[in-house]
Amino acid sequence: MKYALCFPGQGAQQVGMGRELFDAFPSAKSVFEEADDALSSHLTELIFNGPEGELTLTANAQPAIMTVSIAALRALQDDMGVPLAPAFTAGHSLGEYTALVAAGTLSFRDAVRLVNKRGQWMQEATPEGVGAMAAILGLGADDIRAICAEAAPNGECQAANFNSPGQVVISGVAEFVDKASTLAKTKGARKAVRLNVSAPFHSRLMIPAAEKLKSEFEKCEWADPKWPVVANVSAKPVTAADAIRASLYEQTFSPVLWEDSVVYMADNGVDTFLELGPGEVLCGLIKRCRKGLTQKAAGIPDTLETLAKLLRGEA
């Protein structure tokens, strides 16, 4: 078995996530406590008890999902004593930051602060109502690129997430997102659905947030990853700290090449994808990216135990 560790992005959050990890594993509990301390906040209380509307705010959802994902990772490594040796790590958008923590490039404390600020700055980059995102189902990547170019020739709308074959998310100025969605339906899209999101992520409207992040990167300590991290912007591994910072800067306003990332890892021998954190969104996407792959999600004690047995060769 050759496996990759994968980490989910924003949208995976739900009130109550991670509580069982907190109760069952000392190292997981310490991750939650470290997040509260790093942010000088009651993030754990918000994760466990809500309210949902506050947890869903970008500045809260991003550190919350990261905290639960790293809590699952630490429980697997430290409490269950499972030695990890993935061929690659990867994450979807926010999840790329989690993958960098897993690979030892960033400390959890630095990363949870970064994604909290990332969320704030992404939200602040555009006034409410100016931007939008929409999921286009049933068309290929090249079709979507052409539609965005036709609907928004000056780049007001662009492809934001290439999630799996036939599932692409577009992002940008709301009127141009709607124009591109209408055009997509005339060109054969099965669906074009506006997403309930608070900002036009991974579009050029996020450049102000990227500039602020670049300055914030200088306050963090960086190391080369112990495992290759597949970058969202290139769908190729980055193995040096300088290249990682550059790719994270670009990632803020560039499309997430998730389908290409999965294909790259599969082409390089990965047959098993392990998703750590809340939910199993990535497993669903990975299944559609390449037939014959194994996907397993783990974010509670029972599923982590199953994963531990698999990694020990007991399953």
N, C-alpha and C positions, 0 to 999 in steps of 0.2 A: 504494500500500500504506500502510495506517495500522496501526501495530503497538503492542503493549504488551509490556513486559518483565515476566516473572513468575519468582518464586523459590520453590523448594520448602520444605516444612516437615519436621518431625521424622518419621523413618521412611524418608527417602531415603538415609540413611547406609549405607555399606558399606566394609569394609576395602579400602584401595588406591585409593579415589576421589581424583581430583586429582593423582595421581603424574605422569601424562603432561603435565599443565599445568605442574607444577613443573619438569619436565625440559626442556620446550620453550620456555617463555616467562619472561624475566627478571622482568617485572612480576608474573606469577603467583607466582613463587618468593618475591618480596618480600612478598606478602600472607601466605603461610604463615609467613615469618620474623617478620612483624609480629604475627601472632596468638600465636606462641610467646612473643614479648617482652611483649606486653600481658598475657598470662595467667601469665607466669613459669612456663611449663610446657613439656612436650615434646608439644604437641598434634599437630604434624606427624608425629612418630614414631608416635603412636597411630593417626592417620588412615591412614598408609601400611602399618603392620605389625600393628595390633591390640594386644591381643586384642579380638575382636568384642564380647565381653560388656562390656568396659570402654568401648569406643567407643559402645555402645548406651545407656549411662547418660545420662540426660537432660542433666546438666550438661556432658557431653562432646559428645554428639551435636549439640546446638544450635550451639555455636561451630564445630564441625567442618563442618557443612553450610554455615553462613554463609561460612566461610573458602573452601571449594571454589567456592561460587557467586560470591563477589567475585573470586576468582582468575580465573574464566572471564570475568567482566565486564572486569577490568583487561586481560587478554590481548587481548580484542576491541578495547577502546578504545586501549590504549597500544602494544601490540606489533604489532597488525594495523592500527592507525591508522584504525579505523572510527568516524566521528562518529555518535553516537547521538542520536536525537530521537524518543523514544517519545511516544505520545499519553498513556499512563498507565504507571505501574509498580504492581505488586501482588505480594503473597506470601501464602502459606497459613500462618497462625499465626506460627511463627518466621520464615517467609519475609517477613512484613511488615517486620520489622526489617531484613532484607537489602535490601528495596525502598527503605527510607529511607536506607540507606547509598548505594545506587545513585543516588538523587535528591539526594544532598548534604545531607540533613537532619542526619544523624549521621556522625561520623567512624567509620571501620572500627574503630579502636582502642577508642573508647567503646562501640560496638555489640557487639563481640565480648566485651567484659567484661560488658556488660549481659545478654547471652543466656546466658553462663556462670552468672551469678548467678540469672537467671530460672530456668534449669534446676534449680539447687540448691534454690531456694525453692519451686518447684512440686513437687519431689520431697518436700521436708520438710513440705509443707502438710497432708498426711494420712499417718497410719501405714500401713505396708504391709498390704495386704489389705482396708483399709476402703473404698477407692474402686475403681471399675471403669469401663470403657468398652465399648460394643458397637456394631457396625455393623448397621443395619437396612436391608435391601434390599427394594425392591418396593413401598414405600408413599410417599405424598406428604408434603411438609413439614407441612401442616396436620394430617394424620393422626398424625404423630409427636408434634407438640405436644400434641394431645388425649390421646394414649396416656400421655405423661409426666405430664400433669396428673391423669389418672385413677389411674395407678400410684403417683404421689408427689405428693399434693395440697399438701404443704408444701415442695415444691421440692427434694426429696432426689435427684431425677433430672431431667435436662433435656437438650434437644437441644444438641449441642456443635459439630457440623460439618455444615452443609448443603452437601455436596460436589458433587452433581450430581443430576439428576432420579432419584428412586428410590434414592438412596444418602445416608443420614443416619446420623451417629454420635451416640449418646447417652452421657451421662457423669454420674457422681454416686456416691452411696453404693451399694456393691456389691449389697446385697439388693434395692434398689429398681431398679437397672439390670436385674437378673435378672427382677424382677417385670414391668417394662416390656417386656422382650424376649419373655417368655412371652405377654403380652397382645398384642404386635404380631403374633405368629404366629397367634393366634386371629383376628386382624382382617385376615389375608391377606398378611402379609409373606412374601416368598419365602425370606428367611433372616434370622436374628438371631444374630450371631456375637460372642462375647466377644473383645476385642482383647488382644493380649499387650503391654500398656503398663504403665508403672510407677506411674502416678498418674491420677486422674480429671481430665484437662485440660479447660479451658473449662467448668468447672462452678463452682457457688458455693463449693465446697470450696477453690477456688484464691484466694479473697479475701485470706487472709493473705499469700500470695505477691504479690498485686497491691499491697497496702499497702507492702510492703518495696520493690517496684519503684518505686513513686511517690517514695519518699525517694531512691532511687538515681538517678532521672531528674534530680534537682537537681544532681547532680555532673557531668552531661554538658553539652556545648555543643550547642545546637540551632539550626537555621536553617530558614527556609522552603524547601520542596523546589523544585528547578528544574523538575521534572515533577510533575503531580498523582499522588498516591499514593491508590489506592482502599483504604479502610479495611475491615478484616474485620467490624467491628461494625455498619457502616452500609451497606456496599456502595456508598458514594459517595466522591468524592474529598475528601481533606483537603489544604489548601494553606497552612495556617499552623501554625507550630511548637506553639503552645499547644493547638490542637485535636488535633494529632498526639499529644501527651503524654496528653491526656485519653482519646483512643481506644485507645491502647496499654494504659492502666490498665484500661479496661473489657474490652478484648480478653482479658485473662488469665482472666476468669471468665464470659465471654459467648460465644455461639456464633459460629463462623466462617461468614460468609455468602458462601461461595465461589461457589456457583451464581449468586446474585444479582449478585455482583461481575463475573463473566464476562458475564452478560446486560447489565449496565449498560454495560460497555465496548463490547460489540458494538452495542448500541443507539446508542452515540455514535461509531459509524463504524469501530471497530477490526475489521479482518478477519483479522489475523495475530497470533498469540500466540507469543512466543519465551520458552522456559523455559531459564534459565541455572542450571547446577548439576548435582548428581548425579542420575541417573535421569530418568524422564519421566512421573512420576505425574500432574503437573498437565496435561500434554498429553492424557492419557487422560480426565481429568475434563472438560476444556474441550470435547473432542470430543462428549461426551454432553450438555453444557449447551446447545449451539446448533449446528444443522447448518450446513454450508457454510463454517465457519471453517477457517483454516490454522493448524496447530500445529507448531512445530519445537523440539526440545530440543537443547541443546548443552552438553557438559561435558568433552569431550576435544578434542584439536587438530583431528581430521578434521571433526567436526561444527561446530566453531567456524569452520573455513574455509568450510564450506558456508553458514553463517549470514552470514559476512563478505561473501561474494559476493552473497547475497540483499540485504543492506543497501546494498551499493554499486550495486545494480541490474544485476549481472553474471549473475545466475542466470536 
